[in-house]
């Protein structure tokens, strides 16, 4: 009897020891002293967070039904709101994803309405040059285009002569915060964009022209800052002449980083001359660059950030097109003979931002 009792107690001890609850691991130590600096400019809300004992940060922006979470190791996050209003921004300092402290900021936003965020840095040129006078400029400082601009509308003949895919509207642009934004959208069955011009309103013969702009990017994206001769309506293209201050055909490799400067004219058919230059360490979308021409009675010179990369003598008798007035065209095309069509790698919407255009004579 005693032996049975001993066996019972021994089995009970074994079963009891097997059922003991394991200790849960202790939570990681939480960060401390979380603080945030909030900057708001033209709809862009930037957060700079700092904390102690932190491995990473997350910043959660909410707008209507959309929530955007930005993860950061240095505590910086940025988001552009498309609608004005009062919003809550939640900043968390993490040691792990489940171990964090948070701070809530309420921000009042006057949104610029931009579809994408313009770069915050880049090359700039002066407002004056020795020997030149500033005869016309647009700094895009207001909230609407001036009366110097109008639009091309529709799909054009043969896709604007290039089998382009977009439908041009007078809706795919924004002006605010000192910038013009022209954006291309994927509408499902087609694409939309904007093509704006000064035709019939403003034109110039000769001078230095500076355009500070940031490009879109991606396969099939074709932004252009260019000029056509005033005689376009009467003599057509290419007899009117064309000066491409900047074209870019987006895509992998060097395409997103390469600026093309070209002239087109009539010489027993279509004639053209051009050259290109490629920036190092990124895309033309990453920062603002200044695209320039210096145009006089002898030549047209193309510059990127004040470095010349192309020159055409226009003294020959078959280059008379380039001794007349030309007007501006700014557009973002989608697809076409030169860039090819977008593919699965192309993201939309894509935006070209223009900071200023200046004409010196």
C-alpha positions in Angstrom: 0.0 0.0 0.0 2.8 2.4 0.9 4.5 1.5 -2.4 1.4 2.4 -4.4 1.1 5.7 -2.6 4.8 6.5 -3.4 4.3 5.6 -7.1 1.1 7.8 -7.3 3.0 10.8 -5.8 5.9 10.3 -8.1 3.7 10.2 -11.2 1.8 13.3 -10.0 5.1 15.1 -9.6 6.2 14.2 -13.1 2.9 15.1 -14.7 2.8 18.4 -12.7 6.3 19.4 -13.7 5.4 18.8 -17.4 2.4 21.1 -17.2 4.2 24.0 -15.7 3.6 27.3 -17.8 6.7 28.5 -19.5 7.8 32.1 -18.7 7.0 34.6 -21.4 10.0 36.5 -22.7 10.3 40.0 -21.4 9.3 42.9 -23.7 12.1 44.9 -25.3 13.0 48.1 -23.6 10.9 50.9 -25.0 12.4 54.1 -26.5 12.3 57.3 -24.5 12.1 61.0 -25.1 10.3 61.0 -28.4 10.0 64.4 -29.9 9.0 65.7 -33.4 9.6 68.8 -35.5 6.8 69.4 -38.0 7.2 71.5 -41.1 4.3 72.3 -43.5 4.9 73.9 -46.9 2.4 73.9 -49.8 0.7 70.7 -48.7 3.9 68.8 -47.9 4.1 67.7 -44.2 7.6 66.8 -43.1 8.3 65.1 -39.8 11.7 65.0 -38.2 11.6 62.7 -35.1 14.2 61.9 -32.5 14.2 59.5 -29.6 16.6 57.5 -27.4 17.0 53.7 -27.5 15.3 53.6 -30.9 15.9 51.2 -33.8 13.6 52.8 -36.4 10.6 55.1 -36.8 7.2 54.9 -38.5 5.1 57.9 -39.4 1.5 57.3 -40.3 -0.3 59.9 -42.5 -4.1 59.6 -43.1 -6.0 61.4 -45.8 -9.7 60.5 -46.5 -9.7 56.7 -46.9 -6.0 56.5 -47.6 -3.3 55.7 -45.0 0.4 56.0 -45.8 3.0 54.6 -43.4 6.6 55.8 -43.9 9.3 53.8 -42.2 12.6 55.6 -41.5 15.9 54.9 -39.7 16.8 58.6 -39.3 13.3 59.8 -38.2 12.6 61.8 -41.4 9.3 61.4 -43.2 7.5 63.4 -45.9 4.0 63.3 -47.4 2.1 65.6 -49.7 -1.6 66.1 -49.0 -3.8 66.7 -52.1 -6.7 68.3 -50.1 -6.6 71.1 -47.6 -7.8 70.3 -44.1 -6.8 69.3 -40.5 -5.1 65.9 -40.2 -3.6 63.6 -37.6 0.0 62.4 -38.0 1.1 59.5 -35.7 4.9 59.1 -35.2 6.2 56.0 -33.5 9.7 55.2 -32.2 10.3 51.5 -32.3 12.7 49.0 -30.7 10.7 46.3 -32.4 7.5 46.5 -34.5 5.4 45.7 -31.4 7.5 47.7 -28.9 7.2 51.4 -29.4 6.1 54.8 -28.1 4.1 57.3 -30.1 3.4 61.0 -30.5 0.4 62.5 -32.2 0.6 65.8 -34.1 -2.5 67.6 -35.5 -1.6 69.6 -38.6 -3.5 72.2 -40.6 -2.7 71.8 -44.3 -3.2 74.2 -47.1 -2.6 71.7 -49.9 -1.1 72.7 -53.2 -3.0 70.0 -55.0 0.2 68.5 -56.5 -0.1 64.9 -57.7 3.5 64.2 -56.9 6.1 65.9 -54.7 8.7 68.1 -56.5 12.3 67.6 -55.6 13.7 69.8 -52.8 17.1 70.6 -54.4 18.9 71.1 -57.7 20.8 73.5 -59.9 19.7 77.2 -60.2 20.6 80.0 -62.5 20.6 83.8 -61.9 17.8 86.2 -62.8 20.3 88.4 -64.8 23.3 88.0 -67.0 25.8 90.6 -68.2 24.9 92.0 -71.6 21.3 90.6 -71.5 17.9 91.9 -70.4 15.1 89.7 -69.0 12.4 90.2 -71.6 9.9 87.6 -70.4 9.6 85.0 -67.6 7.1 82.9 -65.8 8.1 81.9 -62.2 4.7 80.1 -61.6 4.3 81.9 -58.3 0.5 82.1 -58.3 -2.2 79.4 -58.2 -3.2 79.6 -61.9 -1.6 80.0 -65.3 -1.2 83.5 -66.7 -2.9 84.5 -69.9 0.3 83.8 -71.9 -0.5 80.1 -72.0 -3.1 78.0 -73.9 -3.5 74.3 -74.6 -3.4 71.6 -77.3 -6.4 69.3 -76.8 -7.1 65.7 -78.0 -5.1 62.8 -79.5 -3.8 64.7 -82.5 -3.3 63.3 -86.0 -1.4 60.0 -85.9 -0.8 60.5 -82.1 0.6 64.0 -82.6 2.7 62.7 -85.5 4.5 60.2 -83.4 1.9 57.5 -82.6 1.7 58.8 -79.0 -0.9 57.2 -76.7 -2.1 60.1 -74.5 -5.2 62.3 -74.8 -4.2 65.9 -74.0 -6.6 67.8 -71.7 -6.5 71.2 -70.0 -6.9 69.4 -66.7 -3.6 67.5 -66.1 -1.6 70.3 -64.5 -1.3 72.2 -61.2 0.2 75.6 -60.3 1.2 76.3 -56.8 4.1 76.7 -54.4 6.2 78.3 -57.1 5.9 75.4 -59.5 4.0 74.2 -62.6 3.2 70.5 -62.5 2.2 68.6 -65.7 1.2 65.0 -65.0 0.4 62.0 -67.1 -2.2 59.5 -65.7 -3.1 55.9 -66.7 -6.9 56.1 -67.2 -7.3 52.4 -67.6 -8.0 52.2 -71.3 -5.8 55.1 -72.3 -3.6 57.8 -70.9 -4.2 61.5 -70.2 -1.7 64.4 -70.0 -1.4 68.2 -70.8 0.4 70.0 -73.6 0.5 73.8 -73.0 2.0 76.5 -75.3 2.4 80.2 -75.9 1.4 80.0 -79.6 -0.3 83.1 -80.8 0.5 84.8 -77.4 4.2 85.0 -76.9 7.2 84.2 -79.1 10.8 85.3 -79.5 13.7 85.4 -81.9 17.2 84.8 -80.4 18.3 85.1 -76.8 19.2 82.9 -73.8 16.5 80.7 -72.5 16.7 79.0 -69.1 14.1 76.5 -67.9 14.5 75.0 -64.4 12.6 71.7 -64.3 12.5 68.2 -62.8 11.6 65.3 -65.1 9.2 62.3 -64.7 10.7 58.9 -65.3 9.9 55.4 -66.6 9.5 53.4 -69.8 7.3 55.1 -72.3 7.4 58.5 -70.6 8.4 61.4 -72.9 8.6 64.9 -71.4 9.6 67.8 -73.6 10.4 71.5 -73.2 10.6 72.8 -76.8 9.7 75.5 -79.4 8.1 75.7 -82.8 8.4 78.6 -85.3 5.5 81.0 -85.6 5.1 80.0 -89.2 3.8 76.5 -88.1 0.2 77.3 -89.1 1.1 78.5 -92.6 4.0 76.2 -93.7 3.7 73.2 -91.4 6.4 71.1 -89.9 9.4 70.8 -90.3 9.5 73.9 -92.5 8.5 76.0 -89.5 11.6 74.8 -87.5 11.7 73.1 -84.1 14.1 73.7 -81.2 14.0 71.0 -78.5 15.5 72.6 -75.5 15.0 69.3 -73.6 13.6 65.9 -74.4 13.9 62.8 -72.3 12.8 59.2 -73.1 12.2 57.4 -69.9 13.3 53.9 -69.1 16.0 51.7 -67.5 19.7 52.3 -67.9 20.7 55.8 -69.0 17.4 56.8 -70.4 16.0 58.4 -67.2 19.2 60.3 -66.8 19.8 61.6 -70.3 18.8 65.0 -71.7 18.5 65.4 -75.5 18.8 68.7 -77.3 17.8 68.8 -81.0 16.9 71.0 -83.9 14.6 70.0 -86.8 14.1 71.8 -90.1 13.3 71.4 -93.8 16.1 70.6 -96.3 14.7 68.7 -99.2 12.7 66.8 -96.6 13.1 66.5 -92.8 16.6 67.3 -91.4 17.7 67.3 -87.8 20.8 67.7 -85.7 21.1 66.8 -82.0 23.3 65.6 -79.1 22.7 64.4 -75.6 24.2 64.4 -72.1 23.8 62.1 -69.2 23.8 63.0 -65.5 25.6 60.7 -63.1 24.3 59.2 -59.9 20.6 59.2 -60.4 17.7 60.3 -62.7 16.7 63.6 -64.1 13.7 63.2 -61.8 15.8 63.3 -58.6 16.6 67.0 -58.7 15.9 70.2 -60.6 18.2 70.9 -63.5 18.4 74.0 -65.7 17.9 73.3 -69.4 19.2 76.2 -71.6 19.8 77.4 -75.1 21.9 80.4 -76.2 20.6 81.3 -79.6 21.8 84.1 -81.9 22.1 84.8 -85.6 25.1 82.4 -85.9 24.3 79.3 -83.8 22.1 77.5 -81.2 24.0 76.1 -78.2 22.4 73.7 -75.7 23.4 73.6 -72.0 22.6 71.5 -69.0 23.3 73.2 -65.7 25.5 75.8 -67.6 27.6 73.1 -69.3 27.3 73.2 -73.1 26.8 69.8 -74.7 25.5 70.6 -78.2 25.9 73.4 -80.9 24.4 73.9 -84.3 25.6 76.6 -86.8 22.5 78.2 -88.4 24.3 80.4 -91.0 23.7 78.0 -93.9 21.0 79.0 -96.4 18.7 76.1 -95.7 18.4 77.0 -92.0 16.3 80.2 -92.4 13.7 78.7 -90.1 15.9 79.6 -87.1 15.9 83.3 -87.9 12.2 83.9 -87.0 10.1 83.9 -83.9 9.4 80.7 -81.9 6.8 79.9 -79.2 7.1 77.5 -76.3 5.5 74.0 -75.9 5.7 72.1 -72.6 4.2 68.6 -72.4 4.5 65.0 -71.1 3.8 62.5 -73.8 3.1 58.8 -73.2 4.4 56.2 -75.7 5.3 57.0 -79.3 7.8 56.0 -81.9 10.9 57.1 -80.0 10.4 56.1 -76.4 8.1 53.1 -77.1 5.1 52.2 -75.0 4.9 51.9 -71.2 5.3 48.4 -69.7 4.7 46.7 -66.4 7.6 48.6 -64.8 6.1 52.1 -65.6 4.3 53.7 -62.6 1.6 56.4 -62.9 1.0 59.2 -62.4 4.2 60.8 -63.6 4.9 64.5 -63.2 7.2 67.1 -64.8 7.8 70.1 -62.5 8.8 73.5 -63.9 10.2 76.1 -61.5 10.7 78.9 -64.0 11.2 79.7 -67.6 13.2 82.9 -68.5 13.9 84.6 -71.8 16.9 87.0 -71.9 17.9 89.1 -75.0 
